[in-house]
C-alpha cells in the first residue's frame, strides 16, 4: 500500500464533555499517521452541522469521544455519504454507547452484568446500597456517582440527574478494576487499574498522577481466560469492529461483571488500549496503522 496516496481525516474535538480528551487523542493519532507518511488532515469538530462534501478523503479516523462521537450519529452521517471510517458502524456504536441498550443486549447473550434498574424519580430506587448512579449516554464516568449509603443518595442523585433525566442504577461491585482491549480479532492482555480513589472516575483517568496500571494483570490463569472470553463475547454481541475496550469489575470472590464496551477508547500514548497493545509489542504507531489498514481493507 502506498501510504502517500491515502488521505485520512482525523476527526477530533467534538461537542461532548470529553472534547479536550478527544483533542489529545486526535493529535496523537495525527502524529502517528503522519510518521507513516499518510496525507493527514486534522479536522476539529465543533458542531453537528458538518459538510463532508468538501473533504476529499479516503478514510475518516474517528477520534471523537462521548456524544456525537461514540453514539453512532457521526457514523450514520459518514455511512450516508459513503465515506469509509474507522471503528464500529452506527448501530453498533449506538448500542454500545447507550448503557441501557448495552445491558439488554448483554443480558440476552447471558453475559454477566451487575443487578440494575432505570429510574426517573429519586424515590423509586429499589436496589440496596451501595449502588452506582449513571447517566446512560455519557462517557469517561461523567455524571457517575458511587453511593455507599442512604445519607449520600440525594446529593448523588441530583448530580447525575443534571446530566440525564433517565438514570441507570447498578449494584456496586466491590473488587478490582480491569479492562480488556481488542484489536481486530486479537484480544490484548487484561489490564488492571489502581487508583487513589475508590473507583476509576474522571479525575483518576485524566488528572491523578497516583493512578497506576498493571499489564498483564496479576490473575489466576483460569480467571484471565474467562475474562478474555467474556470480552470477546461482548465485542461480538454488540457488533463491534476494528477495536474496542471492555471494562470489568472483578468481585472479591473472583466473579467478573461487564461494565461497558468503549467503542472509541482514549488514544493518547498513556491511554489504556495503547498500554495493553504495547505489552504485546504493538507500539502506538503500529496500533494506528493496524486500525487504518482494517478500515481501508473493509472498504476496498
N, C-alpha and C positions, 0 to 999 in steps of 0.2 A: 504494500500500500504506500502510495506517495503522499506522505502527510502534508506536504506543501500545497497539494491540490485540494485539500479539505478545509472548508471554512466552518468554524464552530463558534456559535454564540453562547457564552456562559451567562445564564440568567441568574441574577443575584439581587439582593436587597429586598424588594417586595414591600408589602403593606402590613405585615403582621407584627406582633410584639417581638418577633425574632429577627427583625430586619438587620441589626448590627451583626448578629451571629452569621446570618446569611452572607453579608458582605465579606466577612472574614473567610468563610468557606469559598465563596466565589473567587476571591483574589488568589487564594492558594491554588485553586484549580486552574485559573488563568496562567499562573506562573509555571505550573506543571506542564500544561498543554503547549505553552509557548516554547518550553525547553525541548519538546518533541517536534518542533518546527511545524505545528499546525498553524493555520491562519486563524488567530483567535480574536473574537470581538467581545469586549467587556460590556455587558448590557445591564445597566442598573434599572430595575423595575420599580417604578414609583406610583403606579396606579393600575387598575384592572383594564383600563382603556388603552390597549397596546395595538399598534399597527405593525403586524409582522410582514406585511406585503413588501416593505422596503428592505427587509432583511434577506439578502441573497445568500443563504447558508445551506450547508449540507447536514447540519445537526445542531440541535439546541441541547446544551448540557444544563439541566435544571439544578441549580444550587439554592433554590428558594425553600425556606423552612416555614412551617405554620400555615395559616390561612393564605389562600391564593398561591400556594407553593406545593403543599403536600395533599391538599384536599381534592385534587382532581380537576379543578377549574381551569388552570392554565394548560393542563394536559389535554383537556377536551378542546380547547381553542387550537392547540397545535395539531391535534388529530383532524379537526375540521378543515384545517388549512393544508393537511398532508405534509407537515413539517416533521421529520424524524426527531425524536428526543430520547434522552437517557431516562432510565428508570421505569417504574410501573405505569401501566395505562391509566386512563382517567377513572374507570370503575374501581380498579384495584386500589388506587390511591385514595379515593373517597371512602371505601370500606375500611381501609387501614387507619385513616385519619380520624374517622368518627368512632370513638371508643365504644359507643353503644352498638353500632353495627358490627364492629370487630367482635364484641362479646357474643353476639348472636351467632356469627359465623363459626367462631371457635367452639362454642358450646355444641353446635350441630355436629362438629367434627370430633367431639369428645376430647378436646384439648383442655388441660386443667387451667381454670381461672378462679380467682377469688369469688366468694359469695358477693353478690351485688344487687343493686336496685337503682331505679331512676326516680328522683323526687323533684317536685316543683314548689313545695312549701316546706318551711322549716320544721313543722311539727309532724311531718309524715315519715320520719326516719323509723325504720323497724329493725335495722341491724344493730347488734350490740357493739359498744365501743371496745377497742379502738377501731376507727374507720378512717378511710381516705375520701375526701370530697374532691371531685374533679370536674372541671368544665369539659364536656365531651369532645369539643372541637378546638382545642388549643394544644400547643406543643411545648417542649422544654420545661415541663412541670409548671407552666404559667397558670396561676389561679388554683393550684392544688394545695390542699391542706390536710395534714395528718391530725386527727382529733383523738386524743387519748382518753378523754372523759367528758361528761356532760357539761362541766363548767366552761370548757373551751369551745363548745359546739357553736354557740350563737355567733361569736366573732368570726369563726372559720366559715360558717355558712354565708354570712354577709359578704365576706371577701370573695368566695367562689361565685356567689350569686352575681357579683358585679361583672363577672366575665360571661356568665351564662345563666339564663332563667331556668334551664334544664340542668340538673346536677346528677352526675353519676356518683353513687356511693358504693364503695367496695370495702369489704372487711380488710383491715390492715394485717399484713402478714409479717410477723416478727421473723427476722432472718437475714440472709445475705443478699446483696445486690449484685446480680450477674447480667451479662449481656452477651449475645452471640451474633456475630456478623456473618453475612452470606454474600459471596460474590459469584454471580452466575449459578453454578451448581456446586461450588466449593464452600463447605462450612468451615469457618475460621475458628481458632481456639476460643474457648469460653474465657471471658474477661471478667474479673471481679473488681468492684468499685468500693473503696474505703473512704468514708467521709467523716469530717469532724462533727457534722450534723447527724441527726437521727435518720436522715434519708438523703437521697441524691436530688436535691432541689435545684432551683435556678442558680442560686449563689454558689452551691457546691460545684455545679457544672462549669461556670464561667468566671467566678470571682475568687473562690477559696483556694489558695495555694497549698492548703493542707490536704486536699483531696488526692488520694493515691490510687494506683491501679496495679493489678497483678494479672499478667497474661503469659502463659495459660494459668487459669485459676487453680488453686490447690484443692482438688476434688478427688474423691474416690473414682476410680475408672468407670464403675457402673453408673454413677450419678452423672459424670461427664457425658457418657454415651447417651444416656436418657435425655439430658438437656439438649444436646445437639440434635437428637432425633425429633424432639418436640419442636425445636426451632425450625427444622426443615418442614415439618407438618404445617406449622403456622404460615411459613413462606408460601407453600403450595395452596393451602386453604384460602388465603387472601389473594392468590393470583399475582404475587409479586414477581418482578423480573429485574435482571441486571445486578441489583444489590439491595440490601436491606439490613436492618439491625433489630433483633428481637430481644426485648428486655424481660427479665425474670426476677422474682423473689424466690429464694430457696429457704423454706421454713426450717425451724430448728430441728425438726425430725426428718430433714432432707427430702421434702416434697417440693418439686418445682411448680411455680404458678406463673403463667404468662401475664405480663402487664400490658404489652402492646408491641406492634411492629412499627418501626420508623422507616418509612419508605424513602425518605431523603435525610439520613442522619448527617451530623456535622462533618465537614470536610476540611477542617483546619488540620495542620500536621499534628496537633495534640488531641484531636477528636478520637472517639473510641473505635470506630471502624478502621481508620488508618493504623491505630496502635495494634489492633488484632491482626491486620494484614501484615504489618511489619514483623510480627512474631513468627510468621511463616515465610519470611524473605520477600514479601511483596512491598517494595517501598512506595512512597506516595505517588511518584511519577508513574510507576508501573500500574498502580491501582487505577489512576485516572485513565491511563491508556487502555487497560482491560475493559473499563466501562464504555469508553468511546467505541472500541472495536466491536463489542457486543451489540451496541445500538446501531452502528453502521451496518453490520452484517445482517441484522434483522430487517433492514430496510433496503438492502441491495438486491 
